[in-house]
């Protein structure tokens, strides 16, 4: 399960960065994005997906553990 960094880019869009794979991609959807819970399945612009255990909404940028959807790390 790699650590990923999530931040807002200069256009205000959420991005996900995986250092282990040198991958930075825009987030197109996030399963939970409410004042009570944030995370779940995160889908990227390239079609890949990661799962982040839901947490309280973080202050960005934030580094969290994520698992690739489909079982691969």
C-alpha positions in Angstrom: 0.0 0.0 0.0 1.9 3.1 -1.2 1.7 6.5 0.4 0.1 9.1 -1.9 0.0 12.9 -1.7 -3.2 14.7 -2.5 -3.2 18.4 -3.1 -4.9 21.1 -5.2 -3.1 22.3 -8.3 -2.9 25.9 -9.6 -6.3 25.4 -11.2 -7.9 24.3 -7.9 -8.3 20.7 -9.1 -7.4 17.8 -6.8 -4.4 15.8 -7.9 -2.9 12.5 -6.6 0.8 11.9 -6.6 2.4 8.4 -6.1 6.1 8.8 -5.6 6.7 5.0 -5.9 5.5 5.2 -9.5 6.3 8.8 -10.3 2.7 9.3 -11.2 0.7 12.5 -10.8 -2.8 12.6 -12.1 -5.9 14.7 -11.7 -8.7 13.2 -9.5 -12.0 13.1 -11.4 -14.1 11.6 -8.6 -13.9 10.8 -4.9 -16.5 8.5 -3.3 -16.9 10.5 0.0 -16.4 14.2 0.1 -18.6 15.6 2.8 -18.0 17.5 6.1 -18.2 14.2 8.0 -16.2 11.8 5.8 -13.6 12.0 3.0 -12.0 9.3 1.0 -13.1 5.9 -0.4 -12.6 5.1 -4.1 -10.7 7.8 -5.9 -10.8 7.7 -9.7 -8.0 9.4 -11.7 -8.2 11.0 -15.1 -6.2 8.1 -16.7 -8.9 5.7 -15.5 -7.0 4.1 -12.7 -8.5 4.0 -9.2 -7.3 3.9 -5.6 -9.0 3.3 -2.3 -8.3 5.6 0.7 -9.8 4.6 4.0 -12.4 7.3 4.8 -11.2 9.9 7.3 -12.4 13.3 8.5 -11.9 15.9 5.8 -8.1 16.8 5.8 -6.3 20.1 5.3 -4.5 19.8 1.9 -1.9 18.9 1.0 -2.2 15.5 2.8 -0.2 12.2 2.6 -2.3 9.1 3.1 -2.0 5.3 2.5 -3.8 4.2 -0.6 -4.5 0.8 -2.2 -5.0 0.4 -6.0 -8.5 -0.7 -6.8 -8.5 -4.2 -8.0 -6.1 -5.5 -5.3 -2.6 -4.4 -6.7 -0.5 -2.0 -4.7 
